[in-house]
């Protein structure tokens, strides 16, 4: 017997939509189990196990209600709102049992929930779901602010709440628009012969709206983690990555290094050639990742003319070799468009993470190394143990 096919085409469609939700829950269960087994992120295993059991029970109940035809007694026979509200509850609960630095990834669950209802909910229902996501995360923040866990940062949590609120509210308007187009397509099928041109136009609008949705999601994600000028990751994203890398190092004992890169005499360049020329020089640092780093390395704009590079699983000799590679690459660049033969140099501070220290202490040591490089004449690397 096919579990997701019946003689009723509408019921089969509802069961197939449910199968999508079951697939997503299955993937999340496997991924969550892997995270707990590898200790990649600290999660209460007992709480996760109970959550998995409850989820299987709820999904089994939804399947029985749809399969038996009981759900046809309701305005929404596919029980989409019930499924989505339960999803919001799960994501909100998981946010309370994971480390604060891992919440940025878990928040994507709200986006996934809103995607699930994009062709089923009307504008009022969609707005209700968006508000539920926003209010649920606000409740999580307020709850934990009363008794903050380790690494809890109210400013970061508030910023993430603002970003997810923008995304959820954007989905409200986009989702309503796409539903109206879908309903228009249904009406158009009645007069298919005479309305072929209209259907084609609406299909193109649907594809365009889908592309706009993808672009909006990408732009919102990039806005939160990227530096506008260079396209590199920003300081906030570096802070989250560094916190995660410290957690990994404390668990596995694997070494990682930090490079702090500063452009020598950058103020003089700005004063002489103007800020637009300075911006051109800053943008050239976006090529460092491809020219000098491994795929596992991480580079971000730290602020002004400073850049920071994180190198996982890196011993001292490899760290210094990478630093020299960056210094030589930058020194080889010429900016003839600004002035014939113009080139720049950089000073670099380098250090390794010491077990048990905070991210602030590590960055302070790298900063001391950088200023030592400048005091010794610039255009060189100084390692601070």
Secondary structure, DSSP 4 states (H G I P E B T S, - for coil): --TT--S-HHHHHHHHHHHHHHHHHHHHHHHHHHHHHHTSS---HHHHHHHHHHHHHHHHHHHHHHHTTGGGGSS-TT-HHHHHHHHHHHHHHHHHHS-GGGHHHHTHHHHHHHHHTTTT--HHHHHHHHHHHHHHHHHHHHHHHHT--TT--HHHHHHHHHHHHHHHHHHHHHHHHHHHHHHHHHHHGGGTTTTHHHHHHHHHHHHHHHHHHHHHHHHHHHHHHB-TTT-SB-HHHHHHHHHHHHHHHHHH---EEEEEEEETTHHHHHHHH-HHHHHHHHHGGGGHHHHH--TT-EEEEEETTEEEEEEES--HHHHHHHHHHHHHHHHH---TTTSTT----EEEEEEEPPTT--HHHHHHHHHHHHHHHHHTTSSSEEE--
